[in-house]
Amino acid sequence: MGKILFFVAYFGKLPWYFPLFYQSCIDNEDTEFLFIGDNFNNLIESENIKKINYSLEDFNSLASYKLGMKVHIKYGYKICDFRPSFGVIFEDFIKNYEFWGICDIDVILGNIRGFLSQDILNNYDFISTTPEYPSGYMSIYRNIPLINNLYQQSSYLRQIFTEDKNFMFDECGGCYTEVIAGTNILETISETDSIHHLLERNKHNIRCLFEYYSIGGVPGNIKYNKGILSYKDEFEILIYHLSDYKKNLFTDKNIKNEIFDSFIIHQYSIVPNTFKLRVIGRINDFYVQIKFKLLHFFDKIMMAGRKNIPKDLNNGTYNYMGQKFEIVNGKKHTTFQLAFLRGRILKSFFFQNFYYLKEANLYFFQNNDGMEVLKNDGTPLFYQKGM
């Protein structure tokens, strides 16, 4: 079976969910992982787990040499833009592998080889675990010059690699709304191109598989048991993306060591896979939802019963995946425009530092970089200012 090496590059303090991801890597004994970063000193190596202690300065030095331009990453997240070039930057590590891949740490992996069969590996050169665009949290590249050097076809390469901004080059350049809606990536408008653009331009030479291998959100009913990941005990999945769970305002982010081998991911908690704790987890999910609905009900009554004109919000336009959110402070009202909805903004009575979009029935809060609009399940969506 074709050998695969996944690069796991992460700089900074490891988050609370890292042990869950790490265990799912260990349990994939027939797939290899190379951890690259500045906080993997205590990582225990095994047959399929290796590590390289790298600082950002080390990466900058190597990337500058391999890419032929001055690279100066200042923060870890920027490394996402460099992922399509890992076949060149880390070429010395993949000489004995048929494929190399990229993998985030905010995921839990199922049985990789159970999904990426030899037949699939034989027939595809690039594999994405999402159907609409290249998935930055897990993608696989065939280790051949055409694929490894594909990133060089970008006309914006120097801008992407030398500016501090994250251009989402490893995915679709930020055109998520359009491609999810079915628009061809080459028909979208973006500041730069991305690996998605390059794959589409080369679709006659590069065999791509964009497959629905992953789930996200906070659906609950996800079980991990010694390398097997399943949903609702009905079907097996390759990967669960924790992007929403880790940001959700209601989720319990305290985990204990004994759950790593087998555990249940409820909507708002992660618990060991025992009957008693599974029941407690379901009860907790129900309690969280009822509590929020009751507070929301009384909050609307209190907001309507007092003068409520927020004056501390910043005027401007905010953007999330192509969707605009506009705030206007007026003399009588503070208003918003979100997609096709327009209405008033009220200051929450029960939820400190939160505001309420009355006509949209949504809460949001403001931070230094933009707005976090809260979905009804407790997951915030970040709208960046000035985009």
N, C-alpha and C positions, 0 to 999 in steps of 0.2 A: 504493500500500500504506500502511496506517495507520502513522503515525509513533509510535515508542516512545522514551521517555527513561527510562533506568534511573538511579536514585540510588544511588551507592556512597558511603555515609557511614562513615568510619572515623577514629578518633582514637587517637593513640599511634604507637609505632614500628612500621613496616611489617615484617611477618614474612618469613621466607625464601622462602615460596611466592608472594609477591605478583607477581614478574615473570611467572610462569606465567599467573596470572589476567589480568594486564594485557595480555599478548600475545593472549590469547583474546578480549579486548575489542577490541583493534585490528583483529583479523582479521574481526570482525563489522562490516564497513564500512557496512551498511545499517541498523544499530541504533546509537543514540546513548547515551553514558554521561556522567553528571556526577559527578565525584569531589569529595566534600566532606569536608574534614578538615584536620589540622594538620601533615601530613607529606607533602603532595603537591607541594611546591615544585619538585622536580626532574622531575615528571611532564611528558612531552612531549605537548602538545596536538596534535590532528589534526582532520580533518573530523568524526569521530564521537566524539572524546574531548575533554571540557572539564573544567576544575577550578575550584574555589573554595577558597581558603585560609581555613579557618574554625577557630577554637579552640572548645573547649567553652563558653567564656563567650559567644562569638558565637552559638552555637546556642541557648544558654539564653535570651539576649536576644530572638532572633527568635521562638523557640517560645513564650515568655511573651507576646509581643505578639500573635501569631497565634492562640494557643489561649485567651487571656483568663484565664490563671492563672499563678502564679509557678512557673517551671520552673528547677530547679537540679540538673542532672546533674553528678555528681562523677566518674564513670568512664565510659569510652567504651561499654562493653557495654550500659549502660542505654538507649542510643539505640534498641535493638531495640523497646522498648515503644512508641516514637513512630512507627515506620514506617507504620502504617495512617493516620496523620495527615499524612504528607508531602504529600499532595495539597492540604492547606491551608497547612502551614508553608512549603512551597516553591512555592506556587501561581503566583508570578511567573515561574517557569522553565518551566511546562508549558502556557502559553497556546496554543502552536502544535502541541501533540501530542494525538493521539487517546488514547494510553495512557501511563501512567507505571508504573515498576516499581521493585522493591527488589532489591538483589543484594549478597550477602556477597562478601568477597574470598578466602575459603577454598574457592573453586570453580574449575573449569576449564570454560569454556563451549564448546559445539559451535556448529553453525550455527543460530542462533536463528531466523532467518526460514525456514529449512528445516522447522522444527517448527511455528512460529506463522504459519501461512499466513493469507492474507487471509480465507479462509472461516472459520477458527477465530476470528479477531479480530472478524469480523462477527457471530458467534453467541454470544460470551461477554463478560461484563462483568468477571469475575475469573478468573484462571488461576493454578493452583498447580502446581508441578512435582513434587509428591508426591501420591499418590492418597488419603491418609487425612486430611490436615489442611493448612491453609495453610502453605506452606513459607517460612520466614523467610529462607532463603538465596537464594530467587528466586521472586517472585510478580509478577503483572501486574494493574494496576487500570485500568479504563476511566476516562478523565478526564471525568467528569460529576458534578454536585453530589450525586446519590444515593450514589455510591461514595466520593467525596472526603470527605463528611461522615458516612459510616457509623459511624466510630469514636465519634461523639458520642452514639450510642444506648446506650453502655455506662453502666450505673448506678454503676460503680466508677471512672469516668474520673479524678476528682481524686486518688483513692488511687493509681491506676496511674501517673499523670504526676508526682506530687509526692513519692512515697516512693522511697527508694534501691533497694529490692528490684526485681529483674527479674521481672515477672509473666508473661512470655512472651505478651504481649498480641498480638503479630504472628503467633502460631501458634494453639495450642489451650489456652493457660493452664496448660500442664504435664500435661494429661490424655492423654499420648502412648500409654500402655499401653492405655487404654480404647478410644480411637478406632481404634488399629491393630487391636485385637481385634474391631472392628465396632460398638462402642457409639455410639449417636448422641451428639454432643457435648452436647446439651441434657439428656441423662440422666446426665451425669457430675457428680461433685462437685469443685468447685474453689474456691479462695479468691476469685477474681474471674471475670468473664467474659473473653472474648477476641474477636478478629476472627472466629474460627471460629463462636462462638456467634451473633454478629451476622449473619453470612452465612447461617447455618441459619435464623434467625428471619425472614430476608428472602428465603428461597429462591424465593418465588413472584414476586418483583420483580427479583431479581438472578440472572442466568444465570452459574452457576459451572462451571468445568471443573477437576476434580482428576485430574490425569493422571500416569502413571508415566513421567516424562520424565528422571528422574535415577537415578544409582546412587551408592552410598557404600561404606563398608567398605574393605578392602584386597584386592580380588579379583585385581589384576594384569591383564595382557593388555589394557590400555587404551592406545590410540594417539591422539595428537594430531598432525594434519598440516595446517598452514596453514588453520585454521578448521574442520576436520572432526574430530569426536571419535567414536571407535568402540570397541567392546568385542569382543575375540576376533576381530577382522576379520570379524565376522558381521553385526552390526547397528550402526547409527549411534545415538548418544545425544546429548541436548541438554546435559547437565550432569553433571560428576563432582564430588561433594562430598568435600572433603579432610578432613572433620572427624575421621575415624578415622585416616587416614594421618598427619596432622600430629601426633597424640598418640601414635601407636604407638611402643612402646619399641624396636622392631627396625628401623624404617625409616631409610634414609639421607637426611638432610635437607640434604646439600651438593649444590647444583646449579651448573652452569656456564652462562655466557651463551649459548654456541653451541647449546644444546639448545632454546631457546625456540621456534624456528620449527617444528620437528618433533621429537617425543620420544615415548618409550614409558614408561608408568607401570607398572612391575612391582609385585609385591606389596610389596617392601621397598626399591626404588630407582627413581629417575627418570633415564633415560639418553637420549642422542641416538639418533635413529632410524636406526641403522646395523646391518648384520647382525652384526658382531663384538660390538657392545655389547649387542645384544638377547640374544645367546647368553650373554654374561657376566652379564647381569641375571638370566636364568633360573637359571643356576648359583648365583648369589648367593642367590636365593630358596630354593633347595633346601638350600644350606649353612646358612642361618639356621634353617630349620625343623629340620634334623637336629641341629644344635648345641644348640638349645633342648630337643629331646626327650631327647638324651643327658644333658644337665645335669639335666633334670627327673628322669630315671630314677635317677641317682646321688644326687640331692638327697633323694629319698624314702627311699633306703636310709640315708643319713646322719641324716636327721631321726628315723627310727624307732629308731636305735641309740643315742640319748642322751636324757637327761631333758629334756623339752621342754614347758615351761609358760610361755608368754609372759605377762609381768606389766606390760608397758608400753603395753598397748592401752587405749583409752578405752571404758568401758562405754557403751552407748547404742544407739539405733536410727538407721539411716542409710537414705536413700531415693534411688532412681534411677528416674525415669519411673513412679512408682507402685509399684515393687517395693521391699520392705523388706529390710534386712540388719541383724540384731541381734547385738551382741557382749556376752557375759557373762563376766566374770572370776570363776572359782570357786577353791576351795582346791586342788582336784586337777587341774582342767582349765580352759582357756579355751575356751568354746564359741561357736558361731555358729548363727544361724537365717537361712537364705536361701531364700525361697519355701517349698517344702515340705521342704527339706533341713535337717537338724540334725546337727551334728557338732563335732569338735575343731579347734582352731586350733593350728598348729605354727609355730615359728620356722624360716625357711629357713636351710639351711647354706651353700649356694653363692651365693644371691642376697641381697646386703646390703640390709637394711631391708625385706625382703619377708617375708610370712607366708603360710602354706599352709592352705587350707581342705581338709582331708583328704577328707571325704566328697563334696565338690563337685569335687575335682580342679582347684582354681583357686588362683592366687596373688593377693595384694593387698598394698598398702602404705598407710600412714596419712599424711595431711597435716593442715595446720591446720584445714581446713574439713570434712574427712570422710575417706572411704576411696576408693581407686582399685582396683577389682577388675579383674584382668587376664584378658581373654579368651584363648583358646588361640592366637590369631593374633598376640598381642602388643598388642592395643588395650585401653587401660584404660577402664573405665566408672566415672564419678564418682558415688559415693553420698554425698549431702550429709547432714551430721549434724543431727538434731533436727527433721526434716521429717515 
